Amino acid sequence: MNENRVSNSNNGTELKCSLCKEPLFTEQDEETAQEVIDGSKYYFHTQKCFKVYKRLENFYGKNIKNFIENKQFVFDTFWDKAIPTSDENQEIKNNKSSKPSLEVIKDPEETIRTAINLVQSAENEVLLLYSSANGFYRRMVLGDGFLTLQRLQDTTKGNIKLRILTPFDKKIVDAVNRLTAKGIHIRYLPEALYLTVTFLIVDRKFSMNAELVNDYTESPAESLGLSTFSNSKSTVLYYISMFENLWKQSDLYEKAETLYEQLKNTNETQIQFINETAHEIRNPIQSILSLAEVMLSNKNLDAGHIEDLVRIIIKNAKKIKFLTDNILEAARIDSRLLTLDKEEFDLVESVKDLLKDLKNQILGKKISLILKCNKDSILLVADKLRLNQVLNIINNAINIVQEGEIIVSLERQDNNNNTVLVRIIDNGPGIPSNMKDKLFTKFVTGSKSGTGLGLYICKNIIEKHGGKIWAENNKNKGANFNFTIPITSQLSQH
């Protein structure tokens, strides 16, 4: 049974269009078209399907069957480009009456000269597809292709559109970058779409194509076989259609490659995060177990010694709680389950209390914690617990500053939509240049320990309140972390 037929118990045999796969209930349908390929009949839902199929068959040859089976999604994307529009059809009709010319060029040297002259005559657009990366290299690096395109841009004062499609190879990357820097748009063809024909389209009026016969020579002439030159609008439109199809396919390929790299990097980052988190949790657990065993096995410990051990156990237990809380908080954010429990409180008093608690952490250090505020009181409606979580950035500053001041600045900005600006300023080593752009992303940390979730959580808490958070290096030394948060006069919805 032909692969385009399916069983239908009510209507006998049901047919499927070889291109769009739409069902055909009868071979006698007026719209139905047929094509015999290798002795088998192929059916088409409409004449448009038939036209698209014929265009692709002419371009892909015997590979058309595999192309349709494996890349069905391509037709949805490029349908409008593959089917001639009413304007194109009219142009084709008009062109037939003017008897357009089609010239076969046997001499490769003449092919090259004609192509160069054609490019130099361009006024609006040049579309160029190379059948191989070696072909691109021969023309743009070993030949004068780069200079030809540069002269064309200079002549047209940069108003010409230049687009090039080429297979990828590492040796052409530098040349591609040079051309891109000159405003020439270049995309790489995916490997599955490598072709054996190079074609050139100029101003959508003229087209040339040349077959590749030897891709292992440095001589452009030795690499080429027969070529054709045409000013037939139907031929030119055909090549335009193929170029646009391949251009957009290469765009899909590039996006797929980018997505793959992102997923790959995410996976590697997550593995690193899991390993580091396991290490961060393992250490305090091991300490708790060891101290508990000491207390259990040594019955002669005095009360003071037991109290010291218990304090260490509590400290390590709090560290584990902090780590697990961060992991759970990040999971809530990713699942969009982060909620706020808002209340009205005095931000100034809240920060004063926090700084008192942190004084124990600066004992023995030459560090001063300073609060600066332009108001005695700033009433705020927000999630107090989560804002304190954000203000834990102060603790990060304590860990990296050797000596000096850590300033917490609170400024009510009544002329700026009634917001409060919070700044945490230190004189530490500052933010590394390679960390600036990704500082608030997940799993990113500049320290040897930690999960890299803290600033990611802070960012989401502030944005959930309707504020903004950012960080920057100071002019002289250190960094400052800033965030704004709106002030509301009454409790709002969570």
C-alpha positions, 0 to 999 in steps of 0.5 A: 500500500502506498504510504499516503493511503490509510484505511477508512472503514466507512469510505474505503481508502483515505489518502493523505497529501504527500506534503501537508498530510491533510486527508484526501477522501477520493482520488477524483477530487477536483483539487487533488493533484498526482505525481509519480515518483519511482513508480509510486503515485503521490497525491496532493491536497491542493495545487498549492501543495503540488507547487511547493512539492515541485519546487522542493523536489527541484532543489533537493532532488531525490532527498525530497522524500527524506526531507519531508519525512524528517523535517515536516515542521519546516513547511509550517514555518516557510509555507508563505515563502515557498508558495508564489504570491499573487504578485510573484505569479503576475511577475512570472506571467509578465516575464514569460511574454518577454522571453527571458534568457538563460545562459549556460556557462562552461568556462569556470573563469568566465563564471567567476568574472560574471559573478564579480561583475554581477555583484559589483552592479548590485544596487539594493541587495545581494544574496549569496549561498556557498555550497561548502565552507571551503568555497567560502574560504576560497572566495573570501580569504584566498580570493578577492571576495572580501574586497569586492563586497567592501567596494560594493558597500563603499559605492552604495554608502552602506545602503545595500543589503548583503546576506550570505549563507555558508556551511560552518568550519573553524577556519572561516570564523575570522573571515565571518567576523570581519564581514559581520563587523562590516555590516554583512549578515552571515548565517551558518547552514546546519549540516543536514542542509549542506548542498552541492550548488552555489548560487547568487541573487542580485537585486532580485532580478538576476541569478547565477548558480554553479555546481561544485565538482572539486572541493579540495582545491585552492583554485576557485576555477578548478572547484567549479563545473557548469554554471547558469546565468538567468534574468528570468523572473520565475527562475530568480523567484525560485532561488529567492524562495530557496534562499529565504527558506534556508535562511530561516532554517539556519536561524532555527538551527542557530536558536536550537544550538543556543538553547542546547548550550544554555541547557548544557551550561544549566545542567553543569551548573546544577551538578556543581551546585549539588556537589557544593551544597552537599559539601556545605551540608556534610561539614556541619552534619559531621561536626554535630555527629562528632560532638554528640558522640563525644557527649554521649561517650564521655560521662565525665564532662563538666557543665561548662564543657557540655555547654560549649559543645551544645553551642557548637552543635546549635551553630552547625544546626543553624547553618544547615537550616539556613542552607535548606531554607535557601534551597526551599525558597529558591524552589518556591521562586522557581515554582512561582509560589513565593508569597508575602506576609505584609505588615506595617513596621518601622524600617529604621527600628528594624535595621537598628535591631538587626545591627545590634544582633550583628555586633557579635559577628564583628567582635575582634574585628576592626569593623564599624557598623554605621546607620545613616538615615534622613528620617527618624522613622520610616513606616513601611508596609512589607514582609518584615521577615523577608526584608530582613532576609535581604538585609542579610547582605550586611552579613556578607559584607562583614565576611569579606571586609577586613577592617573599616566601615560598613554603612547602612543608608536609609533614605525616604524618597518622597519625590520618587513615588514614595519609595525608600532607598536602602544602600549597604556600602563596604570598603571590601575588594569589590565585585569581580568584573566577571561577576557583575552581569550575573550576580543576581542569577541562580547558583552564582557565588564569588566565595569558596563556600555557599550555594549561590542562591542568596542574591537570587532570592534577594532579587526575587523578594525585592521585585515581589514587593515592586522594588528594584535591586542592583550592585555596583563598585565604589569609585575608590574601593569596595562595593555597594548593594542597593534596593528600593521598595515602595512605601504604602499607607495600608496593607495591600494584597499579598 
